[in-house]
Every structure is written in C-alpha cells, then in structure tokens.
Amino acid sequence: MTSDIFCQIIAGELATTEVWRDDLVVAFLDHRPVFKGHVLVCPTRHVETLLDLPDELVVPLFSAARSIAAAMGPALGAEGTFVAINNVVSQSVPHLHVHVVPRSKGDGLRGFFWPRTRYADGEEADHAARIREALTRPGQ
Ligand code: DGP
C-alpha cells in the first residue's frame, strides 16, 4: 500500500526522472526545480521526517546526497550546492527528501528564505543550554 506521492514514484506508479536508485535510496529530479538539476534524495522505505530516519539509513541517504552534490560540478558546471530538508514545516510531501540544488555565484538565490535575526543579551547562551540539555535526554 503506497501512502504518498514519493512512495508512488518509488513503486514505479508515477513517472519521474531518476538519477540514482538502489535498494535503500532513490534520487530523482524535482519537477519544479529551484534551478535545473535540482534533485530530491529519498529513502525507498516510507520515512516521514529526518527524526524518523532509522540509524541504518542515515549513512546510505546522506552518502547518496553527498555523491549527488559532488556530481553537480562536473555534470552541470555548478560552483556549489544548497542541501536542505524541510521537516514538517514547509514539508509538502510527507516522505523524507533531501533537496540537492546546484548553485553558482550570482544565481539570484541570495536571501532565499533565510531572514536573519539577532540574540538579545543572554538569549544565545540560553538557547544553547536548552539544546544541550535536550541532547543529554533525547526523546523527551
Ligand atoms: P518540500 O516542499 O520540501 O516538501 O519539497 C517537495 C518537493 O517535491 C517540491 O520541490 C516539489 C517536488 N515534487 C512534488 N511532487 C512531485 C512529483 O510528483 N514529482 C517530482 N519529480 N517532484 C515533485
């Protein structure tokens, strides 16, 4: 039983343009690319977000993302890449996918969804402390 559009792509029920497939990972072109050559890298198993990714899939998924990022230069002349995952918020397909977007200087992506803020006095230490504390008791 397929449960989302990427499961359907992985099952071969929906056409896409694949660039990589093995038993654990599939990578295909985003049909609405930020730049041409924008790839989505997914676990073949239905995994909804990064937090759901089992340990045994961490290396296969991110190795594939790294290889695809490395291919963007020789394949497309990209000078770099933007690699990103939307988790829940702004995630339009509930199947984990790593975006690998080819980048070049002056490509116009400057400022793309990255509004920056500043810490008030004490806030930086407080945020770091809260994250450190959560890391020492994962899952809570
Ligand atoms: P996100 O917003 O992070 O969940 O990104 C989902 C991406 O998936 C978005 O950039 C468009 C892409 N996408 C959605 N449906 C399809 C599809 O049917 N085929 C392909 N190739 N890409 C899709």
Backbone and ligand atoms as CSV (ligand in chain L), in Angstrom:
chain,resi,resn,atom,element,x,y,z
A,1,MET,N,N,0.840,-1.195,0.000
A,1,MET,CA,C,0.000,0.000,0.000
A,1,MET,C,C,0.881,1.254,0.000
A,2,THR,N,N,0.720,2.111,-1.021
A,2,THR,CA,C,1.517,3.330,-1.063
A,2,THR,C,C,0.804,4.420,-0.283
A,3,SER,N,N,1.599,5.329,0.312
A,3,SER,CA,C,0.957,6.281,1.207
A,3,SER,C,C,1.239,7.741,0.861
A,4,ASP,N,N,2.109,8.011,-0.108
A,4,ASP,CA,C,2.340,9.396,-0.511
A,4,ASP,C,C,2.893,9.378,-1.932
A,5,ILE,N,N,3.007,10.578,-2.489
A,5,ILE,CA,C,3.376,10.673,-3.896
A,5,ILE,C,C,4.789,10.125,-4.161
A,6,PHE,N,N,5.700,10.262,-3.184
A,6,PHE,CA,C,7.053,9.734,-3.395
A,6,PHE,C,C,7.069,8.209,-3.269
A,7,CYS,N,N,6.208,7.654,-2.419
A,7,CYS,CA,C,6.066,6.191,-2.391
A,7,CYS,C,C,5.601,5.696,-3.763
A,8,GLN,N,N,4.711,6.453,-4.376
A,8,GLN,CA,C,4.215,6.057,-5.715
A,8,GLN,C,C,5.334,6.147,-6.751
A,9,ILE,N,N,6.153,7.179,-6.651
A,9,ILE,CA,C,7.309,7.302,-7.559
A,9,ILE,C,C,8.254,6.123,-7.332
A,10,ILE,N,N,8.526,5.822,-6.066
A,10,ILE,CA,C,9.459,4.749,-5.724
A,10,ILE,C,C,8.922,3.404,-6.209
A,11,ALA,N,N,7.613,3.221,-6.138
A,11,ALA,CA,C,6.990,1.968,-6.593
A,11,ALA,C,C,6.867,1.898,-8.111
A,12,GLY,N,N,7.213,2.975,-8.796
A,12,GLY,CA,C,7.113,2.983,-10.258
A,12,GLY,C,C,5.709,3.278,-10.757
A,13,GLU,N,N,4.853,3.736,-9.862
A,13,GLU,CA,C,3.472,4.026,-10.261
A,13,GLU,C,C,3.313,5.423,-10.865
A,14,LEU,N,N,4.307,6.273,-10.619
A,14,LEU,CA,C,4.298,7.632,-11.168
A,14,LEU,C,C,5.625,7.859,-11.872
A,15,ALA,N,N,5.572,8.472,-13.034
A,15,ALA,CA,C,6.802,8.696,-13.799
A,15,ALA,C,C,7.627,9.813,-13.161
A,16,THR,N,N,8.939,9.630,-13.188
A,16,THR,CA,C,9.852,10.676,-12.751
A,16,THR,C,C,11.176,10.476,-13.481
A,17,THR,N,N,12.090,11.397,-13.287
A,17,THR,CA,C,13.390,11.274,-13.956
A,17,THR,C,C,14.431,10.921,-12.909
A,18,GLU,N,N,14.762,9.651,-12.824
A,18,GLU,CA,C,15.676,9.185,-11.787
A,18,GLU,C,C,17.122,9.460,-12.165
A,19,VAL,N,N,17.907,9.757,-11.133
A,19,VAL,CA,C,19.359,9.870,-11.350
A,19,VAL,C,C,20.115,8.808,-10.551
A,20,TRP,N,N,19.452,8.204,-9.574
A,20,TRP,CA,C,20.090,7.154,-8.768
A,20,TRP,C,C,19.024,6.263,-8.169
A,21,ARG,N,N,19.298,4.978,-8.098
A,21,ARG,CA,C,18.409,4.078,-7.358
A,21,ARG,C,C,19.204,2.884,-6.893
A,22,ASP,N,N,19.075,2.539,-5.634
A,22,ASP,CA,C,19.498,1.231,-5.140
A,22,ASP,C,C,18.395,0.744,-4.209
A,23,ASP,N,N,18.655,-0.294,-3.442
A,23,ASP,CA,C,17.578,-0.844,-2.609
A,23,ASP,C,C,17.105,0.142,-1.536
A,24,LEU,N,N,18.000,1.022,-1.104
A,24,LEU,CA,C,17.697,1.859,0.056
A,24,LEU,C,C,17.361,3.306,-0.279
A,25,VAL,N,N,17.875,3.775,-1.416
A,25,VAL,CA,C,17.788,5.210,-1.731
A,25,VAL,C,C,17.396,5.407,-3.184
A,26,VAL,N,N,16.526,6.384,-3.411
A,26,VAL,CA,C,16.215,6.784,-4.785
A,26,VAL,C,C,16.380,8.301,-4.879
A,27,ALA,N,N,16.883,8.751,-6.023
A,27,ALA,CA,C,17.073,10.191,-6.244
A,27,ALA,C,C,16.523,10.530,-7.618
A,28,PHE,N,N,15.737,11.602,-7.672
A,28,PHE,CA,C,15.093,11.975,-8.937
A,28,PHE,C,C,14.988,13.494,-9.016
A,29,LEU,N,N,14.772,13.982,-10.231
A,29,LEU,CA,C,14.677,15.427,-10.419
A,29,LEU,C,C,13.378,15.958,-9.825
A,30,ASP,N,N,13.496,17.056,-9.084
A,30,ASP,CA,C,12.313,17.790,-8.629
A,30,ASP,C,C,11.589,18.326,-9.859
A,31,HIS,N,N,10.282,18.136,-9.919
A,31,HIS,CA,C,9.556,18.561,-11.124
A,31,HIS,C,C,9.345,20.071,-11.208
A,32,ARG,N,N,9.606,20.773,-10.100
A,32,ARG,CA,C,9.569,22.247,-10.115
A,32,ARG,C,C,10.880,22.750,-9.520
A,33,PRO,N,N,11.958,22.632,-10.271
A,33,PRO,CA,C,13.283,22.889,-9.687
A,33,PRO,C,C,13.524,24.351,-9.323
A,34,VAL,N,N,14.258,24.553,-8.228
A,34,VAL,CA,C,14.773,25.893,-7.909
A,34,VAL,C,C,15.737,26.299,-9.027
A,35,PHE,N,N,16.648,25.401,-9.388
A,35,PHE,CA,C,17.476,25.531,-10.595
A,35,PHE,C,C,17.467,24.176,-11.290
A,36,LYS,N,N,17.667,24.182,-12.588
A,36,LYS,CA,C,17.640,22.922,-13.335
A,36,LYS,C,C,18.732,21.991,-12.825
A,37,GLY,N,N,18.347,20.746,-12.577
A,37,GLY,CA,C,19.261,19.779,-11.976
A,37,GLY,C,C,18.999,19.563,-10.488
A,38,HIS,N,N,18.020,20.272,-9.929
A,38,HIS,CA,C,17.604,20.128,-8.527
A,38,HIS,C,C,17.113,18.688,-8.309
A,39,VAL,N,N,17.765,17.995,-7.369
A,39,VAL,CA,C,17.486,16.574,-7.130
A,39,VAL,C,C,16.868,16.398,-5.744
A,40,LEU,N,N,15.961,15.442,-5.632
A,40,LEU,CA,C,15.408,15.016,-4.348
A,40,LEU,C,C,15.926,13.612,-4.046
A,41,VAL,N,N,16.500,13.433,-2.868
A,41,VAL,CA,C,17.080,12.150,-2.478
A,41,VAL,C,C,16.230,11.584,-1.348
A,42,CYS,N,N,15.680,10.388,-1.538
A,42,CYS,CA,C,14.700,9.827,-0.585
A,42,CYS,C,C,15.084,8.415,-0.168
A,43,PRO,N,N,14.762,8.050,1.054
A,43,PRO,CA,C,14.810,6.626,1.396
A,43,PRO,C,C,13.691,5.898,0.644
A,44,THR,N,N,13.968,4.705,0.149
A,44,THR,CA,C,12.915,3.963,-0.563
A,44,THR,C,C,11.822,3.522,0.414
A,45,ARG,N,N,12.217,3.290,1.661
A,45,ARG,CA,C,11.232,2.950,2.697
A,45,ARG,C,C,10.447,4.217,3.088
A,46,HIS,N,N,9.190,4.080,3.424
A,46,HIS,CA,C,8.426,5.262,3.829
A,46,HIS,C,C,8.903,5.755,5.184
A,47,VAL,N,N,9.565,6.900,5.177
A,47,VAL,CA,C,10.054,7.557,6.383
A,47,VAL,C,C,9.564,8.992,6.259
A,48,GLU,N,N,8.900,9.488,7.282
A,48,GLU,CA,C,8.241,10.780,7.088
A,48,GLU,C,C,9.186,11.979,7.244
A,49,THR,N,N,9.938,12.023,8.320
A,49,THR,CA,C,10.821,13.182,8.554
A,49,THR,C,C,12.200,12.675,8.965
A,50,LEU,N,N,13.136,13.609,9.059
A,50,LEU,CA,C,14.501,13.251,9.479
A,50,LEU,C,C,14.496,12.564,10.839
A,51,LEU,N,N,13.585,12.984,11.711
A,51,LEU,CA,C,13.543,12.407,13.061
A,51,LEU,C,C,13.113,10.952,13.041
A,52,ASP,N,N,12.478,10.523,11.966
A,52,ASP,CA,C,12.020,9.130,11.850
A,52,ASP,C,C,13.045,8.241,11.159
A,53,LEU,N,N,14.139,8.832,10.678
A,53,LEU,CA,C,15.098,8.061,9.880
A,53,LEU,C,C,15.853,7.072,10.759
A,54,PRO,N,N,15.753,5.768,10.487
A,54,PRO,CA,C,16.485,4.805,11.322
A,54,PRO,C,C,17.995,4.906,11.075
A,55,ASP,N,N,18.765,4.551,12.110
A,55,ASP,CA,C,20.231,4.668,12.031
A,55,ASP,C,C,20.790,4.020,10.773
A,56,GLU,N,N,20.246,2.854,10.405
A,56,GLU,CA,C,20.840,2.114,9.285
A,56,GLU,C,C,20.620,2.798,7.937
A,57,LEU,N,N,19.756,3.819,7.922
A,57,LEU,CA,C,19.542,4.552,6.664
A,57,LEU,C,C,20.252,5.903,6.638
A,58,VAL,N,N,20.837,6.305,7.778
A,58,VAL,CA,C,21.476,7.624,7.823
A,58,VAL,C,C,22.639,7.681,6.833
A,59,VAL,N,N,23.521,6.712,6.903
A,59,VAL,CA,C,24.688,6.745,6.012
A,59,VAL,C,C,24.286,6.538,4.543
A,60,PRO,N,N,23.434,5.554,4.220
A,60,PRO,CA,C,23.045,5.429,2.807
A,60,PRO,C,C,22.410,6.700,2.243
A,61,LEU,N,N,21.511,7.322,3.006
A,61,LEU,CA,C,20.821,8.505,2.479
A,61,LEU,C,C,21.802,9.665,2.283
A,62,PHE,N,N,22.617,9.925,3.310
A,62,PHE,CA,C,23.485,11.102,3.217
A,62,PHE,C,C,24.711,10.843,2.343
A,63,SER,N,N,25.114,9.586,2.196
A,63,SER,CA,C,26.173,9.281,1.215
A,63,SER,C,C,25.678,9.566,-0.194
A,64,ALA,N,N,24.435,9.177,-0.457
A,64,ALA,CA,C,23.871,9.433,-1.781
A,64,ALA,C,C,23.745,10.935,-2.008
A,65,ALA,N,N,23.276,11.668,-0.992
A,65,ALA,CA,C,23.147,13.129,-1.135
A,65,ALA,C,C,24.519,13.751,-1.402
A,66,ARG,N,N,25.534,13.268,-0.693
A,66,ARG,CA,C,26.899,13.793,-0.903
A,66,ARG,C,C,27.375,13.501,-2.318
A,67,SER,N,N,27.149,12.284,-2.800
A,67,SER,CA,C,27.589,11.926,-4.154
A,67,SER,C,C,26.891,12.788,-5.200
A,68,ILE,N,N,25.596,13.021,-4.979
A,68,ILE,CA,C,24.844,13.836,-5.942
A,68,ILE,C,C,25.337,15.280,-5.895
A,69,ALA,N,N,25.601,15.780,-4.693
A,69,ALA,CA,C,26.162,17.136,-4.583
A,69,ALA,C,C,27.517,17.206,-5.297
A,70,ALA,N,N,28.303,16.151,-5.160
A,70,ALA,CA,C,29.631,16.138,-5.807
A,70,ALA,C,C,29.512,16.099,-7.323
A,71,ALA,N,N,28.423,15.512,-7.818
A,71,ALA,CA,C,28.247,15.393,-9.272
A,71,ALA,C,C,27.791,16.703,-9.916
A,72,MET,N,N,27.272,17.632,-9.113
A,72,MET,CA,C,26.690,18.861,-9.684
A,72,MET,C,C,27.724,19.709,-10.419
A,73,GLY,N,N,28.968,19.693,-9.919
A,73,GLY,CA,C,30.021,20.465,-10.595
A,73,GLY,C,C,30.347,19.880,-11.951
A,74,PRO,N,N,30.859,18.623,-11.971
A,74,PRO,CA,C,31.211,18.035,-13.266
A,74,PRO,C,C,30.029,17.892,-14.221
A,75,ALA,N,N,28.842,17.605,-13.691
A,75,ALA,CA,C,27.697,17.369,-14.584
A,75,ALA,C,C,27.108,18.659,-15.136
A,76,LEU,N,N,27.025,19.683,-14.271
A,76,LEU,CA,C,26.235,20.864,-14.631
A,76,LEU,C,C,27.034,22.156,-14.589
A,77,GLY,N,N,28.290,22.071,-14.174
A,77,GLY,CA,C,29.086,23.287,-14.056
A,77,GLY,C,C,28.757,24.104,-12.824
A,78,ALA,N,N,28.064,23.490,-11.842
A,78,ALA,CA,C,27.727,24.215,-10.614
A,78,ALA,C,C,29.003,24.513,-9.832
A,79,GLU,N,N,29.000,25.671,-9.176
A,79,GLU,CA,C,30.148,26.025,-8.326
A,79,GLU,C,C,29.958,25.502,-6.906
A,80,GLY,N,N,28.723,25.197,-6.548
A,80,GLY,CA,C,28.417,24.707,-5.208
A,80,GLY,C,C,27.015,24.139,-5.208
A,81,THR,N,N,26.523,23.861,-4.015
A,81,THR,CA,C,25.176,23.305,-3.892
A,81,THR,C,C,24.493,23.890,-2.665
A,82,PHE,N,N,23.191,23.812,-2.658
A,82,PHE,CA,C,22.381,24.083,-1.467
A,82,PHE,C,C,21.721,22.759,-1.119
A,83,VAL,N,N,21.938,22.277,0.101
A,83,VAL,CA,C,21.404,20.979,0.526
A,83,VAL,C,C,20.484,21.234,1.715
A,84,ALA,N,N,19.239,20.780,1.624
A,84,ALA,CA,C,18.266,21.161,2.655
A,84,ALA,C,C,17.187,20.097,2.814
A,85,ILE,N,N,16.609,20.082,4.011
A,85,ILE,CA,C,15.469,19.207,4.308
A,85,ILE,C,C,14.412,20.039,5.015
A,86,ASN,N,N,13.195,20.025,4.526
A,86,ASN,CA,C,12.075,20.585,5.280
A,86,ASN,C,C,11.495,19.473,6.139
A,87,ASN,N,N,11.377,19.730,7.435
A,87,ASN,CA,C,10.769,18.766,8.351
A,87,ASN,C,C,9.471,19.340,8.894
A,88,VAL,N,N,8.362,18.778,8.468
A,88,VAL,CA,C,7.000,19.147,8.886
A,88,VAL,C,C,6.639,20.544,8.360
A,89,VAL,N,N,7.321,21.574,8.894
A,89,VAL,CA,C,7.011,22.929,8.442
A,89,VAL,C,C,7.602,23.125,7.049
A,90,SER,N,N,6.783,23.567,6.130
A,90,SER,CA,C,7.167,23.744,4.711
A,90,SER,C,C,7.434,22.416,4.008
A,91,GLN,N,N,7.121,21.296,4.664
A,91,GLN,CA,C,7.297,19.985,4.018
A,91,GLN,C,C,5.992,19.637,3.319
A,92,SER,N,N,6.007,19.698,1.992
A,92,SER,CA,C,4.756,19.496,1.252
A,92,SER,C,C,4.498,18.034,0.917
A,93,VAL,N,N,5.538,17.197,0.990
A,93,VAL,CA,C,5.357,15.760,0.749
A,93,VAL,C,C,5.854,15.026,2.006
A,94,PRO,N,N,4.961,14.244,2.651
A,94,PRO,CA,C,5.336,13.624,3.925
A,94,PRO,C,C,6.183,12.365,3.756
A,95,HIS,N,N,7.257,12.502,2.999
A,95,HIS,CA,C,8.220,11.413,2.785
A,95,HIS,C,C,9.574,12.114,2.743
A,96,LEU,N,N,10.443,11.762,3.690
A,96,LEU,CA,C,11.731,12.456,3.832
A,96,LEU,C,C,12.436,12.601,2.487
A,97,HIS,N,N,12.887,13.811,2.191
A,97,HIS,CA,C,13.627,14.054,0.953
A,97,HIS,C,C,14.666,15.133,1.202
A,98,VAL,N,N,15.865,14.861,0.731
A,98,VAL,CA,C,16.954,15.828,0.817
A,98,VAL,C,C,16.993,16.570,-0.515
A,99,HIS,N,N,16.839,17.891,-0.453
A,99,HIS,CA,C,16.965,18.700,-1.667
A,99,HIS,C,C,18.459,18.923,-1.939
A,100,VAL,N,N,18.901,18.629,-3.136
A,100,VAL,CA,C,20.269,18.979,-3.545
A,100,VAL,C,C,20.120,19.886,-4.769
A,101,VAL,N,N,20.441,21.159,-4.556
A,101,VAL,CA,C,20.207,22.183,-5.582
A,101,VAL,C,C,21.559,22.699,-6.077
A,102,PRO,N,N,21.795,22.668,-7.382
A,102,PRO,CA,C,23.059,23.225,-7.879
A,102,PRO,C,C,23.084,24.740,-7.713
A,103,ARG,N,N,24.210,25.274,-7.294
A,103,ARG,CA,C,24.350,26.718,-7.077
A,103,ARG,C,C,25.547,27.265,-7.833
A,104,SER,N,N,25.441,28.499,-8.243
A,104,SER,CA,C,26.585,29.229,-8.782
A,104,SER,C,C,26.509,30.651,-8.278
A,105,LYS,N,N,27.667,31.291,-8.145
A,105,LYS,CA,C,27.674,32.681,-7.672
A,105,LYS,C,C,26.823,33.532,-8.600
A,106,GLY,N,N,26.025,34.411,-8.000
A,106,GLY,CA,C,25.195,35.298,-8.813
A,106,GLY,C,C,23.955,34.617,-9.364
A,107,ASP,N,N,23.607,33.443,-8.834
A,107,ASP,CA,C,22.434,32.740,-9.380
A,107,ASP,C,C,21.108,33.318,-8.886
A,108,GLY,N,N,21.174,34.304,-7.995
A,108,GLY,CA,C,19.960,35.003,-7.586
A,108,GLY,C,C,19.297,34.423,-6.356
A,109,LEU,N,N,19.866,33.382,-5.763
A,109,LEU,CA,C,19.235,32.756,-4.593
A,109,LEU,C,C,19.557,33.489,-3.296
A,110,ARG,N,N,20.358,34.554,-3.369
A,110,ARG,CA,C,20.743,35.310,-2.176
A,110,ARG,C,C,19.512,35.714,-1.364
A,111,GLY,N,N,19.526,35.372,-0.069
A,111,GLY,CA,C,18.417,35.758,0.794
A,111,GLY,C,C,17.242,34.802,0.771
A,112,PHE,N,N,17.326,33.745,-0.019
A,112,PHE,CA,C,16.239,32.790,-0.198
A,112,PHE,C,C,15.819,32.181,1.145
A,113,PHE,N,N,14.661,32.467,1.602
A,113,PHE,CA,C,14.058,32.053,2.874
A,113,PHE,C,C,15.017,32.037,4.061
A,114,TRP,N,N,15.967,32.952,4.107
A,114,TRP,CA,C,16.908,33.000,5.221
A,114,TRP,C,C,16.903,34.367,5.899
A,115,PRO,N,N,15.746,34.847,6.309
A,115,PRO,CA,C,15.775,36.088,7.074
A,115,PRO,C,C,16.552,35.845,8.368
A,116,ARG,N,N,17.421,36.746,8.755
A,116,ARG,CA,C,18.264,36.556,9.945
A,116,ARG,C,C,17.780,37.442,11.083
A,117,THR,N,N,17.975,36.959,12.310
A,117,THR,CA,C,17.608,37.734,13.488
A,117,THR,C,C,18.845,37.909,14.355
A,118,ARG,N,N,18.696,38.560,15.500
A,118,ARG,CA,C,19.807,38.745,16.440
A,118,ARG,C,C,19.356,38.282,17.813
A,119,TYR,N,N,20.340,37.794,18.624
A,119,TYR,CA,C,20.048,37.417,20.007
A,119,TYR,C,C,20.077,38.656,20.885
A,120,ALA,N,N,19.112,38.757,21.784
A,120,ALA,CA,C,19.197,39.769,22.851
A,120,ALA,C,C,20.201,39.255,23.884
A,121,ASP,N,N,20.614,40.116,24.806
A,121,ASP,CA,C,21.585,39.727,25.834
A,121,ASP,C,C,21.103,38.479,26.573
A,122,GLY,N,N,21.967,37.473,26.661
A,122,GLY,CA,C,21.651,36.263,27.417
A,122,GLY,C,C,20.894,35.215,26.628
A,123,GLU,N,N,20.284,35.613,25.537
A,123,GLU,CA,C,19.453,34.655,24.784
A,123,GLU,C,C,20.279,33.579,24.092
A,124,GLU,N,N,21.466,33.959,23.636
A,124,GLU,CA,C,22.284,32.996,22.898
A,124,GLU,C,C,22.695,31.847,23.821
A,125,ALA,N,N,23.181,32.193,25.017
A,125,ALA,CA,C,23.585,31.176,25.997
A,125,ALA,C,C,22.385,30.323,26.407
A,126,ASP,N,N,21.238,30.953,26.570
A,126,ASP,CA,C,20.026,30.241,26.984
A,126,ASP,C,C,19.589,29.218,25.916
A,127,HIS,N,N,19.622,29.634,24.663
A,127,HIS,CA,C,19.228,28.709,23.594
A,127,HIS,C,C,20.198,27.535,23.517
A,128,ALA,N,N,21.487,27.834,23.619
A,128,ALA,CA,C,22.487,26.756,23.566
A,128,ALA,C,C,22.298,25.796,24.731
A,129,ALA,N,N,22.031,26.333,25.920
A,129,ALA,CA,C,21.854,25.488,27.108
A,129,ALA,C,C,20.635,24.577,26.952
A,130,ARG,N,N,19.549,25.137,26.415
A,130,ARG,CA,C,18.331,24.332,26.246
A,130,ARG,C,C,18.559,23.196,25.250
A,131,ILE,N,N,19.290,23.482,24.170
A,131,ILE,CA,C,19.570,22.427,23.177
A,131,ILE,C,C,20.503,21.374,23.779
A,132,ARG,N,N,21.549,21.827,24.482
A,132,ARG,CA,C,22.481,20.867,25.113
A,132,ARG,C,C,21.735,19.954,26.078
A,133,GLU,N,N,20.822,20.539,26.846
A,133,GLU,CA,C,20.079,19.756,27.838
A,133,GLU,C,C,19.202,18.707,27.137
A,134,ALA,N,N,18.531,19.104,26.064
A,134,ALA,CA,C,17.677,18.150,25.334
A,134,ALA,C,C,18.515,17.034,24.736
A,135,LEU,N,N,19.756,17.346,24.338
A,135,LEU,CA,C,20.621,16.322,23.743
A,135,LEU,C,C,21.066,15.289,24.763
A,136,THR,N,N,21.093,15.661,26.031
A,136,THR,CA,C,21.501,14.705,27.055
A,136,THR,C,C,20.347,13.815,27.495
A,137,ARG,N,N,19.126,14.170,27.097
A,137,ARG,CA,C,17.970,13.300,27.385
A,137,ARG,C,C,17.117,13.225,26.117
A,138,PRO,N,N,17.675,12.587,25.078
A,138,PRO,CA,C,16.982,12.533,23.792
A,138,PRO,C,C,15.630,11.846,23.915
A,139,GLY,N,N,14.702,12.265,23.078
A,139,GLY,CA,C,13.384,11.643,23.053
A,139,GLY,C,C,12.393,12.289,23.981
A,140,GLN,N,N,12.839,13.221,24.826
A,140,GLN,CA,C,11.876,13.861,25.751
A,140,GLN,C,C,11.317,15.123,25.144
L,1,DGP,P1,P,9.178,20.178,0.146
L,1,DGP,O1,O,8.465,21.455,-0.020
L,1,DGP,O2,O,10.485,20.318,0.915
L,1,DGP,O3,O,8.297,19.110,0.747
L,1,DGP,O4,O,9.576,19.698,-1.320
L,1,DGP,C1,C,8.804,18.848,-2.078
L,1,DGP,C2,C,9.302,18.924,-3.473
L,1,DGP,O5,O,8.744,17.849,-4.202
L,1,DGP,C3,C,8.911,20.192,-4.224
L,1,DGP,O6,O,10.095,20.939,-4.511
L,1,DGP,C4,C,8.233,19.709,-5.493
L,1,DGP,C5,C,8.552,18.254,-5.525
L,1,DGP,N1,N,7.505,17.405,-6.046
L,1,DGP,C6,C,6.218,17.348,-5.593
L,1,DGP,N2,N,5.514,16.434,-6.287
L,1,DGP,C7,C,6.376,15.903,-7.189
L,1,DGP,C8,C,6.230,14.905,-8.194
L,1,DGP,O7,O,5.162,14.311,-8.398
L,1,DGP,N3,N,7.323,14.620,-8.943
L,1,DGP,C9,C,8.520,15.257,-8.742
L,1,DGP,N4,N,9.549,14.884,-9.530
L,1,DGP,N5,N,8.698,16.195,-7.794
L,1,DGP,C10,C,7.630,16.521,-7.038
